Amino acid sequence: SEKDFDETDPACVDVMSRFYPRVKAEYLNPGVPEGSDKERAENARWEHLLDIAMRKNDNRPVLTSEYAHCMGNFKEYWEEIYSHPRMAGGFIWDWVDQGIYAPGTNHVLYGGDFGDKPNLKAFCLNGVVFSDRSVSAKYQEVKHTYAPVWITQKGDEIWVKNHHSHLSLEGFSCQYQVTKNGALVQEGELKMPSVQPGDSAKLCSLRDFKAYKNTDSRLNLSVTSQQGVEVGREQIALSDDLYEAGRKLAADAMKRYKSSRRLATLSTAELLARNFSVIPQIFRAPTDNDKSFGNWIAKDWKKTHLDSTLSAIPLKDGEYVYHYGEDGASDKAGSSASAKSGGNIRLRLEVSPQQDGFVDVKATYSFEGNLPELPRLGLMLKLPRVAYDQVKWYGRGPWENYPDRKQSCPIGWYESSVENQFTHYPRPQDNGNHEDCSYIELTNKNGKNALQVVAAGDTPLSFSALPYTVADLYAARHDFELKQSGNPNLRYTCLSLDCAVLGLGNSSCGPGVLKKYSIDKTKTYTLHFKMRIL
């Protein structure tokens, strides 16, 4: 075992450091049989940092000299770092994107754009902040995890941990807010314990706050220093009921539209008569981590034709089979497609009109044969932007987040334009996702034509509302190449609704996605929501 390891680093080394170590949790190993002792090369070459720290034959500090591309599973790294006294932290690669403006423009260029050979393409764009030093969602995740004060829940109690090396929390303050379905209902200040460096203390109990029944109630805590700088924040659920919040917010919107005399609810028959269609979505425009070095996930998607564009299907009951393999891809109605080489994804769509004006939509995904790791499971609605260019939601925000990068995004009520939901990565890729959502509402600038989406299944929704399709992002090499029609009537809002999304991982130059943040192809997934137009 690692604890009985005989070898160690040379005596001249003061600090034991490693490139891109792994955490102890299990990683995805695409193409490797379940239960095999083998590992995919992209994972196997990286050591477990905590294993090195646990070796009994050494006592030198241990750190990672490079890690954390794009911040996937960043929290897990720091839970391990804080778990052992020999762990000394690490250095993120990289602080800033190293893109260069094209002369006289704000177009960001990268490897290969200057006739430079050889080059590493977009590998210079792996910073915590963008080339112009504007902050990103990655920055927010780092800020949250690096906070010197952590707040955690232990049963019915809330504790504060002081990660400062020399400062006590004497003179620090803690403000709190209680929200009810996203609305502020209570706020105040808690007495802050004087916690010594490296120590923990009880801050308060859940019983100190009112938990509103049949609502989604959240406690937001913020610790500030004597200088008024926030040094830690966290959200604790007092009453965790996202679905009830979604139902209540939908009902409140109905009342709001009725009182403003803007209510013109379509009957479900009228809604379905509009010939709404949806586009199944299995693919995402590969992130930098999806592409990465070597033979990684995006190459598997391309090799098995998972990157094929799927046709729209009518919003009515139906069964569809999508075949993916090295022999090609196909999509067929019915249930007769054979797996050949590769595998199939089966989609069963069930659409049921409701008396309250909602249409109940249930999409069930199952799998057979050999498929690559899947990036997402969902549906996309392509909506006219002139009618739907504003979005509100109850879920994680305000910036984009993913299953393994959402610690900095509390659940709450957020509003944005569709344009502002788009993240301008110099190399276009998937962006704008929001996890743990139970209510989404799209309108025009005047707040009319509300399209409501309410989570109705066993799991909340992931969603994005963007001005471009997945195919648009996949085809463009640069952000400035993405174009919108000059005719406002030909611009669209692409509303993606997913029941499962692949995590980001760290594979631009390190280990991949943790298995717990992947899509398990041995299971069946269901996307279940209700939709109504007011």
Order of alpha helices (4+ residues) and beta strands (2+ residues): beta-alpha-alpha-beta-alpha-beta-beta-beta-alpha-beta-beta-beta-beta-beta-beta-beta-alpha-alpha-beta-alpha-alpha-beta-beta-beta-beta-beta-beta-beta-beta-alpha-beta-beta-beta-beta-alpha-beta-beta
